[in-house]
């Protein structure tokens, strides 16, 4: 079955922080394939029979977005029922509404899960560190994180990505205000331009 996912890929120093933490968890608890690539899920995984409409709706909603969403990375959280360990993400109102609009738009023809249909306020933004853990390992990690410092970082969600079977279909660059092809999304030159613009914003005090 073809699986789609809409997410925000973490980049720059926050990505490196989370990757280092994941590597540390792997060494300490031998998690293996239960680790995941750092990202913030906006919808999915899901399936659909209308990929063309999905791409059009994703593109339209992204390009209609006039304000760059933001989020803060914070402490650690746990989903007890599914034994998932994650880093908490605090979105601004723009990111909340962006995700909500996406889910409501594609829900009539995509097999979204119940939590994808949560309200803008109820949806729990997070970046998964490890999943599908056995109960003992899950509890050990919970205990371990009681004494660990939070990953505190403020960052622009530079890109919203639409993936098919874990491969990029297209990616919207909020910083440059344009949709990227898979090749452009992987381009170091494109990423460098994003961070050059962010540095200008930092010095200029605006967007």
N, C-alpha and C positions, 0 to 999 in steps of 0.2 A: 504494500500500500504506500502511496506517495504521502509523505508527511511534510506539512508546512509549519513554519514558525516565524513569528515576528518578534524581534528583540532589539535591544540596544547593546552593541558590542562595546565592552570597556576597552579603553585605550590609554596609552601613556603611563604615568606613574601609578595610577590607581590599579591598572591592569597588572602591573608588575608586583604591587603589594599583595594583591589577591593571589596571584600565581605563586609567589613565594610562600604565602600561608598555606596554599594547597599542597605544595611540595613538602612543607614541614609536616602536614597532617599525614601525607603518604608515608613519610619516613617513620613517623611515630606510631601510626596505627595500621600501616600496611593496607591502605585502602584500594590500591590498584585502579581498576577501571571505574570505580565508584566516584572518582573525581570528575569534575566537569570544567569546560572552558568558561572563563569569566564572562557573564552576560546578564542582562536584566530582561526577563521575558515579558513581553507585552500581550501576546496572544499565542496560545497553542501549547504543544503541538496539536494540529488539526488536519483534517482532510477536506477536499472540495472537488467538485466536478467541473468547476468553472475557473480555471487558473487565469484566463484572460481578464475576467471581471475582477478577480482578486488583485491583479497587478494594477488595473485601472483605478480601483477604489483606493488602494494603498497609495498610489502616486498622487491622486487628487487630494486626499486628506493631508498628506505630507506637504504638498505644494501650497495648500490653503493655510498652512500654519504660519502665522505672521510673527510669532514670538518664539525665540529659542528656548525650549524647555530646559530645566535644570534639576539636579538632584544632589543629595548629600549621602555619602557613605558613612555608616556608623558602626553600631555594635553587632552582636551575634544573636541569631534567633534559631528556633528549632520547630519543625512540624512533627509533633509526636506520632501522629497516626501513620505518616508515610516515612518517618525516620530520615528526615532531611535536615541538614545543617546549612545555614545560610548567613549571609551578611545583610543587615537591615539597610534598606534604601528609603530615604525620605524624599519624596518627589515634591516639586512645587505644584501650584494649581494648574499651570500650563501642561505639565506632563500628565497629571491626573486626567485632565479633560481630553488630551490627545489620545491616550490609551482607551478611554471610555468611548470616544467617538469611533475609533477603529473597530472595537469589538461590536458595537451596535450596528455598524455599517455592514460588516461581513457576516454577522451571525445568521442571516436568513439562508445563506448558501454554503456555510462552512460549519463543520462539526465541532464547534467550540465546547470546551468543558464548562462545568457549572461556575467555577471560579473566574473564568474569563468574562462571564456575564455580570460579575459583581458591579455595584455602583462605583462611581468615581471615588467616593470616600472609603468604601469598604475593601477595595482591592488591596492586597498586601504586596507591595513592591519588594523584591528581594533579589539577591545574587547568590545562587546556590553554590556552596563549596563542596558538598558531598551528598550522595543520595543512595537509596537502596541499601542502607546499612543494616547489619544484624543488630538486635536490640542491645546486646552487651557493648558493642563498639559505639553505638549511638549514645548510650549512657556515659561511657568513659569520656567521649568527646564533650558532652555537656559539662561534666565535672571539670575537665581540663580548661574549658573556656571561662570558667568562673574567675580565673586568675590572669586572664590574658587582656592586654590593652586593646581597646577598640581600634578599628581601621577608620580613622576620621579623615574625610577628604571631601572637598567640594569640587564638582566637576561638571562641565557641560556634556550632556549626552550627544556627542557629535553626530552620530549616525543612527538612523532607524533602519533595520535590515529585514528584508523578506527572504526567507530561505526555503528551499525545496530539498528535502532529504539531506539537510545539513550543508547544502551548497548555496551560495548567494545567487538569488534571482535578480535582485536590484537592491540598491541601498540609497536612502535619502540623506544627504549631507545638510544638516541644519545650518552649519556655519557658512557654507558657500551658497546655500539656497538652491541646490540642484540635485537631480536624481543621477546616481552613478551606475554605470554598468559593472558587472562583476570584475572586469579588469581594472577599472578605475577605482573600485572599492578596495582592491588589494594593492594599489599603487602607492609606493612610498612618497612620491612627489605630491600626490593629492593629500596624503596625511600631513606632510610637512607644511603645506599651505594652510591646512586647518589650524595647526598649532602656531603658525606665524600670525594668523588672524586673531587667535585667542590672546596671544601676547600683546598685540595692539590694543585689544579690548581692555586688558588688565592695566596697561599704561594710560589708556584714554579714559577709563572709568565708565565705559558704556559698551553697548552692542551695536 
